[in-house]
Amino acid sequence: MRMTGAQAIIKGLIDHGIKNVYGYPGGAVLPLYDALYETRDIRHVLMRSEQAAAHAASGVSRTSNTVGVCIATSGPGATNLVTGIATAYMDSVPMIAITGQVPTGLIGTDAFQEVDITGITLPIVKHSYLVKNAEEIPQILEDAFHIANTGRKGPVLIDIPKNVQMTEFEYIEPEETRLRGYKPNYEPNKKQIARVADEIQKAKRPLILTGGGMVHAKAAPRLRALLQTVEIPVISTLMSLGTVPNRHPLYFGMLGLHGRPVANFAVSKCDLLISLGARFDDRTTLVPETFAPEATIVHVDVDPAEIDKNIETRVPIVADLGRFIEELAKKAEPKTCRDWVKQLTDWNDAYPFKYQEDDALKPQIVLRALSDLTDGNAFITTEVGQHQMWAAQFYRYQEPGRLITSGGLGTMGYGLPAAIGAAMENPGKTVVNIAGDGSFQMNMGEIGTAVEQGLPIKLLLFNNRSLSLVRQLQYFGAGKRYSGIDFTCNPDFCKLVEAYPDTETYRIERPDQVEDVLKTALANDKFTLIECIVSNEERVYPVACPTNGLNKMNYLDDVEIVCE
């Protein structure tokens, strides 16, 4: 059958199960939008900015089995996608970003709205295509989805000149993807599996660290089953919260800069550390030379480039995490570590997450109440700042993939558009965007998108009239010299949301209002703002010293704890 390049793009998306695409039209993608007009199989979600379109596509990928797709025109439309693409790349999120380009005859002439978007995004995509011939589109789409969603997942960019979109050709079904040089290894080495099983039996203080790769690999059920045989304590990174339920007796929390003291102390004292899909980034290890100083380190990752990149590994294994755990379960003998688990339990009881308690409204109180009311099972998206860390600390995640946050890049403005993608793919599920007033204002125009699409997203906004995480950094690192962090002209956020039709707003100023307001807000089916008026004096505790490593933490103001 004959069709245009634009029609071939739409057919390829439909064939890959895409129901929603997130974008912003423009001249270089007019043929593509005309092809969208012809189909009822794909719904176009008009975002208020291209960056938000990429974040929404990320929200899709992170909360469903679908690869998110975003669309932008050439030039500024394409460059506005860059932050969203980089955000996905840093967190290994599969995504297809489709951009329009000036006609092939104008490429390289500095034509109106021309940029070399494949060159600009080269360091932040898994792969990219500049399509020169319409006949290539079916195979390119087939390959792009395969690359994005296999191995270490990530974004793929497809840049399509306008004339290629308009070219008519005879459509031929694509072949199964066979890319020379791209063959991710999924099967673990059997000798290495046996070695890990032996190390587990020899260890007196073993520890499992789960990373974001566990969520992408959907390997949580296999790990939970393994823990019934080998009772090894588990800690997690920010990106894998919920892989083991917060209430599981072997789970001891998140490690790192603002991690739970028991998790940091466990790393400092373990004699075997099995890392599953964690990349040992700087917020996790702090000082690589002092990280897990007594441990034999086993590093399992589907990406060979991560092995030995940041932390030297004794037992490297390149494999799919699910397959690794499945094979390890066949070799592993029953194991208990009662003394070790008791030590961790004692640390956990002695040093729970704390905050300065007084009569003021605290973000921690609100988040703990939200966790209780949703039983730790809501989809929680966040912006970036103090509220992001409190959401990690005080919301008790029971399932993987429930926290959707920008970890690697730390992108402010991520949460609301990501919530839109999550809500579109998970109708009937509770989706809550946790935000600070600073991050929220970067993409607050997306309220319009959420309302337009009839999405009952709950926006939990902590308003302290400042960039409070930067304020905290200046408190510790700049002698309390606060520079450039105060908002003196915030809008009335309730009135802002009420300007959109069919919304609800609430304002919480006292602790005794929290539970009733949250219950009411969660029960309705409208886009809802819950604004919490809090102090910018509140700080995230505990906090490890980036120059000392994980064995020493500021637990509260003037209270330091050390793992000897």
Helices and strands as residue ranges (DSSP letters): E 2-4, H 5-15, E 20-24, G 27-29, H 30-37, E 43-46, H 50-63, E 68-72, H 76-80, H 82-90, E 95-101, G 104-106, H 117-120, G 122-124, E 127-130, G 134-136, H 137-148, E 155-161, H 162-166, E 168-170, H 190-202, E 206-210, H 212-216, H 220-226, E 234-236, G 238-240, E 251-254, H 261-269, E 272-276, H 282-285, G 288-290, E 296-301, G 304-306, E 315-318, H 321-331, H 338-350, H 363-374, E 379-382, H 386-394, E 403-404, H 415-425, E 431-436, H 437-440, H 446-452, E 458-463, H 468-477, H 493-498, E 503-508, G 511-513, H 514-523, E 527-533, E 543-544, E 552-556, E 559-562
